[in-house]
Amino acid sequence: MLLDTTGIDAFKKHISVSRETEDKLKCYADLLVKWNKAINLVSKNTLPDLWTRHFLDSAQLIKYLPETNHKKTIVDFGSGAGFPALVLAILGAGEVHAMESDLKKSMFLREVSRETDAGLIVHNNRIEKLEPFAVDVFTARAFAPLSKIFDFSQAFLDASKAEKDPEFLLLKGRNVDEELTEAEKKWTMKVSRYNSLSDDNATILNLKLL
């Protein structure tokens, strides 16, 4: 292994996974370390804490996904190194679409998806240029302020014909209150907030636009 995987024990204290899924996550971690030497996927300073900083941070969203009577369609904006898109796909959260305009990062996402049989659908294009489709959940991590995320999602919201209006599950940092205040000038929303398992200064937002 290219990576010390002792950190996965801390991950598994919060997220229960099968041996097969654990092996897939370890494969993902190895490929991330390998590719990170050539392209900037994550800060190298975060690699020693990879399992908490990136994997747990992403996987914790699984418990907040809405209930549906069909396979969930999840759209992740600005997927980058695959957090949370690839983690959710490996965990079997649903049909996960990764939106990533950078070609090299898209190549990485496809490689990991192939190696782990994650079934991730990668869109190597700018969000505003994609043909919108019905979505159950939007996710994003370190991508853009709330107002921008809502703007990007508008066409997908209009196209959605799900049993319920799509929800947003967003991983946010210290500026979450400022982002909510700014977004509320234009958007009316129902807001639920949860403490992050990976960072005391981070917040999980569960939003529904009204």
Phi, psi and omega in degrees: 000143179277350187228138173293115187264014179299333180296341181291338177296319176295321177301315185287347174294334182253327185238114180276126181225155176286167177299321180297315179293321177301317179297322179293320178294321177295321176300315177302313181299317179298315180295324178298313179298318181295309183290332184296341177289335183256323179231151184278091179271309175222160176298132181297339178291341180268352183298321178298338180245033187302318187290327176272311187297324185242311185287310178295319179305320180281315186294334182297343179292339187302324184284347181255002178294140181290154175283137175222161177263018178214170178297126185293141171256118184244130176246122179253119181277135175058058191293332176058245181277001177105012179254118007263001191306307184293322179298314179297321179295316179296326179282357178075034184289338182154200175275106188257127178252124178260122178261110183215116184279340181281125185297313183295320178293323176296321177298319178298313180302317180293322179297313180296318179300320177296313185292332183254357183056041184282336181073020179294136177258116186257127177251104180271079183195166173286142186304317185291348180262358182273147173288120184291154178215170184291137184228144174263322184218135170255136175235159176194149180217122179051046185251299185197163175298159183306313183303320180292318178299317179296321177299314180297327185278348191304313181296324178290324176298317180294330183274346187285134178232035182287169181295333177226160177298143180301151177248163176243128172242108190235135177266117186234155182257215188296334186269018186300320182294319178296320179294319178296316180300316180293317182294326183290349175289336183242329188241145172255128187214157170262128188241128169239140182236141179226148177288141178282142175281341188257344186204120181297339181262007182249162183223143170261124177257130171246112188239145170229126178280136182253000000 
